Amino acid sequence: MFTNYLPSEMVTVLEVTSMFTVLFGIILALLFTSDQANKKNLYLKKAK
């Protein structure tokens, strides 16, 4: 892998950056999916 040619500090920065990117993506996915479910529930409550 290309990380063998990088200094250890740079590898650490890449690992932390990738970890936060994945966590941020998961949080965004959860927020968007929960918004869609809540909108459907609100529409059903207003119709009744």
TAPE-V567611 format. One record per residue. N is the residue number from 1. RES is the residue in three letters. NEAR is the number of other ideal C-beta (glycine too) atoms within 8 Angstrom. Layout:
BEGIN
N:RES:NEAR
N:RES:NEAR
END
This chain:
BEGIN
1:MET:3
2:PHE:5
3:THR:7
4:ASN:5
5:TYR:4
6:LEU:9
7:PRO:5
8:SER:6
9:GLU:6
10:MET:8
11:VAL:10
12:THR:8
13:VAL:8
14:LEU:10
15:GLU:8
16:VAL:8
17:THR:8
18:SER:8
19:MET:8
20:PHE:8
21:THR:8
22:VAL:8
23:LEU:8
24:PHE:8
25:GLY:8
26:ILE:8
27:ILE:8
28:LEU:8
29:ALA:8
30:LEU:8
31:LEU:8
32:PHE:8
33:THR:8
34:SER:8
35:ASP:8
36:GLN:8
37:ALA:8
38:ASN:8
39:LYS:8
40:LYS:8
41:ASN:8
42:LEU:8
43:TYR:8
44:LEU:8
45:LYS:7
46:LYS:6
47:ALA:5
48:LYS:4
END
